[in-house]
Structures are given as structure tokens and as C-alpha cells.
Amino acid sequence: MRIDKWLKMARIFKSREEAARACDLGRVKLNGYEAKSSKVVKVGDEVVVKVENLYRTLTIKELPTRGLSAKDAKLVYDEKTPDLPPEVIEMMKYQAAEDRRRQREMRGRPTKKTRRELDKWRGK
């Protein structure tokens, strides 16, 4: 079974296209090596997937033949991802909110004031 198909069936990603995109961007590793979306997986393989800001380590226990419910999908793999302390989770939420705020600020063409600040910062 292809890794992108397994990631979709295990409900790590919502669609196969999303799983394939993650493989192409290097966010999926199979047994320590970056995996292309067409890579074949087997029972016992270790998959490391970067989902948002979290790396999930999964060991394949089963290769499903059809789509599974959310409850059954968790039985297909064994998760070895360590639990993060609540402080780290809180910090990640603040960081994500700050990143969203910055993206809104930096939209479009810079104003004259921002351009001058950038020039000053660059030393021009």
C-alpha cells in the first residue's frame, strides 16, 4: 500500500492529496528517510509525520483495505509521540496566534513609513 493512501486511511490527513503534498514537502519520513508519496509501506514500518507544529511517530500495525471510522483508524497504528507538557502547548498556541497577527500586518504593499523603517534597519 502507498504511504499517502495509508496516511489517509489512518486519518492522519483528511485527503490523499493532502498526504501526498506533505510527502512532497518532506514532512513524512519512513524508517528515517524522507518518503515520496508512492513509497510502499508494510506492517512494522515507522512513520514520522509533521502535522502543524507537532512531529508524530507512528508504527504501522495493520494495512486497511477500506476506509475506517475514526475509532477503528486508531487501531491501525501505534503512536509513540511523547506527550507535551501543558506549558509547551500553551506557548505553541501563543506563537500560532502571533504568526497569524503578523501575516495580517504584512499584507500588500508596504507604506512609506514601513519602507523607511526597513531601509533604516537594512542600513541604507
C-alpha positions in Angstrom: 0.0 0.0 0.0 1.3 3.5 -0.8 2.2 5.7 2.1 -0.2 8.6 1.0 -3.1 6.1 0.9 -2.2 4.7 4.3 -1.9 8.2 5.9 -5.4 9.0 4.5 -6.9 5.6 5.7 -5.3 6.0 9.1 -6.9 9.5 9.2 -3.6 11.4 9.8 -4.6 13.6 6.9 -8.2 14.3 5.6 -7.4 13.6 2.0 -4.9 11.6 -0.1 -3.9 14.8 -1.9 -3.0 16.4 1.4 -1.0 13.4 2.4 0.9 13.4 -1.0 1.6 17.1 -0.6 3.1 16.5 2.9 5.3 13.8 1.4 6.4 16.1 -1.4 7.3 18.8 1.1 9.4 16.4 3.1 7.1 16.3 6.2 6.8 12.5 6.1 9.7 10.1 6.9 9.5 6.3 6.6 12.1 4.4 8.7 14.3 7.5 9.0 14.3 8.5 5.3 12.1 11.1 3.5 9.3 9.3 1.8 7.8 10.1 -1.6 4.0 9.6 -1.8 4.4 6.4 -3.9 6.6 4.7 -1.4 5.2 1.3 -0.4 4.7 0.6 3.4 4.4 -2.6 5.3 3.5 -3.7 8.8 6.2 -2.7 11.3 7.4 0.4 9.4 8.0 3.5 11.5 6.5 6.7 10.1 7.3 10.2 11.4 4.8 12.8 10.2 4.9 16.6 10.8 1.3 17.8 11.4 1.2 21.5 12.1 4.0 22.1 14.7 4.0 18.6 16.1 6.0 15.5 15.0 4.0 12.3 15.3 5.9 9.0 15.5 3.7 6.1 14.3 4.4 2.4 13.9 2.2 0.6 11.3 0.3 -2.3 12.9 -2.1 -3.0 10.0 -2.8 -2.2 6.4 -6.5 -1.4 6.0 -8.3 -2.4 2.8 -11.1 0.1 3.0 -11.9 3.4 4.8 -12.2 3.2 8.5 -14.2 5.0 11.2 -12.2 7.4 13.4 -12.4 4.8 16.3 -11.1 2.0 14.1 -8.4 4.1 12.4 -6.5 4.5 15.7 -6.1 0.7 15.8 -4.2 0.7 12.6 -1.1 2.3 14.1 0.7 2.5 17.4 1.6 6.1 18.4 4.9 6.7 20.1 4.7 10.5 20.2 5.7 11.8 23.6 3.1 13.9 25.4 4.0 17.6 25.6 3.8 19.5 28.9 0.8 21.9 29.1 3.2 24.9 29.2 4.7 24.0 25.8 1.2 23.6 24.3 0.2 27.0 25.6 3.3 28.5 24.2 2.6 26.9 20.8 -0.9 28.5 20.8 0.5 31.9 21.5 3.1 31.5 18.8 0.5 30.5 16.3 -1.7 33.5 17.2 1.3 35.8 16.8 2.2 34.4 13.4 -1.4 34.9 12.3 -1.3 38.5 13.5 2.0 39.2 11.7 0.6 37.8 8.5 -2.3 40.3 8.6 0.1 43.2 9.3 2.4 42.4 6.4 -0.2 42.1 3.6 0.1 44.2 0.5 2.5 46.9 -0.4 4.5 48.5 2.4 3.6 52.0 3.4 6.1 54.8 3.1 6.7 54.7 6.9 7.3 51.0 6.9 9.6 51.3 3.8 11.7 53.9 5.6 11.9 51.7 8.7 13.0 48.8 6.6 15.7 51.0 4.9 16.9 52.2 8.3 17.0 48.6 9.5 19.0 47.5 6.4 21.4 50.3 6.9 20.6 52.3 3.7 
